Amino acid sequence: MILLQTATDWSAIWSITLVSFGLVLLILLLLVYVMKIFGLFFQTKKAENKTQEAAPAKAVDATEADETEVIAAIGVAIALAQGALHIEEPGFLTFGNTDRQTAWNNKAFAMRQMPERIK
């Protein structure tokens, strides 16, 4: 004979729920701090590599820097004069060939042959 328990012990249910929720929050906080530590570790590695690579860099004279700024200013002026500031797009969506039947739009293509049932 199987006995069914009709009374529910809500105190045990709530305690398990709260412990589980607290455990999830604790693990999430732990993961946040682990990611921050990884970020600091890799940031210091990058800074060390950049200082080693930046040492043999050559100095750029003022005339070369001014020349590149002038070229950049001319390029921006030409782009603005040609109206390349904003690309206008139509306000409607077009979908490709919708009359072609595929498994996405026709469920008959997604059906498979029924397997034979073993009795």
KADARA-V597385 format. One record per pair of residues at least 12 apart in sequence whose ideal C-beta (glycine too) atoms are under 6 Angstrom apart, sorted by the first residue. I is the first residue (numbers start at 1). J is the second residue. Records with the same first field share a line. If there is no record, write none. Layout:
I->J / J
This chain:
none
